[in-house]
Amino acid sequence: MNRRLVAVLVPVVALGLTACTGDDPKTELQESTSGLQAGNYNFSVAMPGGSSAKSVVHKPSHTASIDYVSKTADGDATVNLRFVEPDRFMKLTADMGDSAKQLQAMQAAGGTDPADAKLVQGLQSMVDMFSGKTWMKVDMSKVTENAELKVDFANPDLTGVSDLLKTASTAEREDDVITGKLDVTAAGDDTHLLGQSAFAGVDATAGKAVPFEATLDGDGRLTKLVLDMPKTSDAEAGKWTVEVSQYGSAAQQEAPPADQVQEAPDSAYEMLNS
């Protein structure tokens, strides 16, 4: 092959190879969740109004933790969950307000009415359950409705981001940032933090085209996802931010100390299955 032909063909071939090997941003989005699927990472979520969550997922030991902080007009609450296969542990902290005052008043009044005694017992159980002093060991055979406790380590993306990014209708990449729109009405089930119930009450039209911004690291893994969310039942409109870190180096999670654990009372299952 003569030099003139080589001089013409080399740039053309190089251009063709570049065009053929260029990655599709939608494909890169889905590939960015490979670290989540591997199940060894930390993540956090921040929502408008101050509600947040942080989590550690360690699939090698089949352990995980999730700590929620909920801030609403009705008050603040904290939910701590520990998953140490096959066991589930839960701790609840909230200001019981009127219930606690009613309990104190009824205890101070005394009385022998069986109905009052039963009410006092129920109120005491609720106040104790939300005191944040004790971990409850949950018997999953008694849980019929609450998907949040049904973590499946065969699918260890507790964030739910993998399912969300599959719904992207548009995607454009600039440097390490991919932007576009996705459909939160097609979110996965509630075994993931950003599952269907997280987006309850979202406007059906706006929910199908939620703007997002995904940031990838040098290995193409997701490190940050920001959703510009419309209002939902539990959150005002604003930015939802998911941040992922510690790929491959998350810490194994442990069960709470035995002296801080009790079997979950019947009232806990009534709440979980409501």
Phi, psi and omega in degrees: 000130184281164187295324182295320180293319177300317182298327179280318188285324186302310179296323181294314179296318180299318179296318180296319179295321179298317181294322184285331185263359178298135184274146176277127181304326178295319177295319179296324177301311182294322179291336182292346181265009181300325178292327176292320179291334178289334172077041178213088188192168170247152172210160175222155178227133175236135184234161177301144179090353175101353177293146185203170175208152172220150188208153171234131179238125182227083182300324181306326179256002184054050176229155178198162174220146172222130177238116180257143168235117181253129178236112180226175179296337180276353180128176181261151177210151177235135176237121178248127180237139174232132180243109179230094190312133003265014189267154175232135180232144183220139174229132184240136178226124178200153175282113183281351171049246185300325180296318179294320179294319179296320178298313180299319181294318181290324177293322180291326182284336182070220179105158183239005180296124181302324180295319177295320180297320179293321179295317178300317179298317180294317179296319180297320179297318180292316180298317179296320183296327182259016182282340183074011182267339188226140172275139176254128174274124188260128175275105187294342177291344179262358181260117183250335188244334191274103184284337184301332181272354184262060180289134179248109182288354171287340176227078193275019173277088181289344181289325188086002183294325181303314179293320181298315185291339176292342183270002183302126178268333176223152178200129177227141182246138171222115186058237183261014184242130176246128179239157179170206179227145179223172188248102181283346177288349178254023180299159179287187184284179188275014167284355176247149181299315178263062177262192188302319184291334178297332184253015179302139177085358179290145177301129187300323181283311180296326182292340180275354182217060181275122178297140178224159174222116182249129178251131182250153175271185183295342178262010178079013181267145180294129174245338182203136174228126178243123176254130176267084194275141166287176181296143172238182180297328187250356184214142175288166179296145179155193184276130168254125185239124175249128177237135183239138181211178175058037176302126177079358184222025176292155182271141173299137181264149185245154173292151177299156177305138185304326182284358177251009186244138171225161176294139180297135179285168179303324181297331178292319179289326175300319179291313183297327184264004182281000000 
